[in-house]
């Protein structure tokens, strides 16, 4: 069966090789179809003895329009790879080592996702939970005698509960905001945390709902996972993240907290009480004496600086350890011996790994890695007395692969080769880092990606694209995207300009904060400074320059369409904010617009800002073709934003096209939708820039 599957993959790849455009030295350029052939590596887990690593690989089938995940294991010498699961009709994920060396994982075999336990070779799996609706996360205590899992529990009442004589009625009765979130309508179900004793391969008693009857969730939806829940090593307590607010109050606040449930007395304490912003991702030290978490200070600001806090159970003190570190932490993990904390953060356009050590008088932070690759994820283990750090690392030219990082010198050694063979046939373009001077004299770290066959001294002049990042507080780092893929744009012959304009993390919190209340101000100036700098090069065709972006990047496209002074010959906006007034009235997380827009449009002090920065105010200046893409299930930037923009373009007689996806949210995740997206994207660009 394994050989048969491998033959199918190789055959499909060879067909794509034959169809792809060739470039010098017999390599091919990247295509959307090839992009979806790449395996997606995630979730590394180091064994208790530090000698093996579990990880997940997900492959997609464009024809079948779906993906399937399997679990793999790398042996001690980092050379022998074993595929743990081979159930081709099901997906397995969230593999974890048990204390005795056995392997646990989630599988959707049978139609719902439940926990399975296999031996240390991944064989002879036994179904350990039989929850009819399925579970979503799980975790074992250090000695393996306690298990937690999460699942959706009905807490509220449906319309049918209230009016049982109307079972076919479809109306939803809504009494407060937050009635829909990101890509789904809220219902009466909440993700709850259950704990239970566990013996060998089965549950030993009736599970306990730690949040019984509470209309709150852990992990926080829709993006939270098992990083938001953690056992105390002795199994007596469990910490979890939750925002215990309902409806309208929840829509206006980011005030989540770290709760610790005591299994002995049944009491729950709020360990981060007093902090008004996000508190997330609790983690006990190996001896249980300290509890660490990540914390944002400002209520309502989802991109505030993420600091590292530690509560000491012996001293009964709570202390911040990264106050002088001017960057926002993405993930943190204790070393096994409790002597260090490792964390990653975006700095100067790259996500790097750092180490925090505890001194007698004060802690010290040192940067461990220093390379043009993102340490997108990592896991810490220990072999004998040595720390082991496995990084899930990527770059603009390489999707995630596993690397062994030396915590002493930051050097990394690649240990997985999921996509090595396929990438060896693909010619990538050069990636260059530039520092471009902004209008106020500050420097904008900008990535420039060149076509694979780029020749700066030849006669050819290349079309260029200004890429506008979303967020609006999300760094342009060395990420490898399966939609906004810079190498794919370059493979189509474009010089890509990707600036870290004002508002993007990795350049100090002041730089990040500058975009709030100034969406159409200094950030737009940064984008124009970057594209003006690169298009001044002799190898760029200044008459063939486009502007593309999604979310806030889509807002940037709309705003620049009315304020670009003839720089751009065409635009593409995906799920962008077009009308700030209607955006305020139809989005879901009100804290976001209250912070970034400085409040509602009807307040007298905000009217000037809305008039100055809302792109719909400048439609009269539109003079270039525009492709608008928007999705039905995008509730963060609702569909009406794209519809309004398309209506404006058509009414003005601007060449325009509307690409609409009825089954996608803020992103495009389905394989065939993604390929369609890419085809329409490049057809539009090629029409006006080539």
Beta strands, then each sheet from edge to edge (+ up, - down):
strand 1: 22-23
strand 2: 27-28
strand 3: 40-46
strand 4: 53-61
strand 5: 66-74
strand 6: 81-83
strand 7: 92-97
strand 8: 103-107
strand 9: 114-118
strand 10: 126-127
strand 11: 137-140
strand 12: 146-154
strand 13: 180-181
strand 14: 184-185
strand 15: 189-199
strand 16: 202-203
strand 17: 208-209
strand 18: 229-231
strand 19: 237-242
strand 20: 257-262
strand 21: 268-270
strand 22: 279-284
strand 23: 290-295
strand 24: 307-312
strand 25: 317-320
strand 26: 329-334
strand 27: 340-347
strand 28: 350-358
strand 29: 363-367
strand 30: 374-383
strand 31: 386-395
strand 32: 398-405
strand 33: 412-414
strand 34: 431-437
strand 35: 443-449
strand 36: 462-468
strand 37: 495-499
strand 38: 540-550
strand 39: 570-574
strand 40: 625-631
strand 41: 656-661
sheet 1: 1+ 2-
sheet 2: 3+ 4- 5+ 6-
sheet 3: 7+ 8- 9+ 10-
sheet 4: 11+ 12- 15+ 16-
sheet 5: 11+ 12- 15+ 17-
sheet 6: 13+ 14-
sheet 7: 18+ 19- 20+ 21-
sheet 8: 22+ 23- 24+ 25-
sheet 9: 26+ 27- 28+ 29-
sheet 10: 30+ 31- 32+ 33-
sheet 11: 34+ 35- 37+ 36+ 38+ 39+ 40+ 41+
end
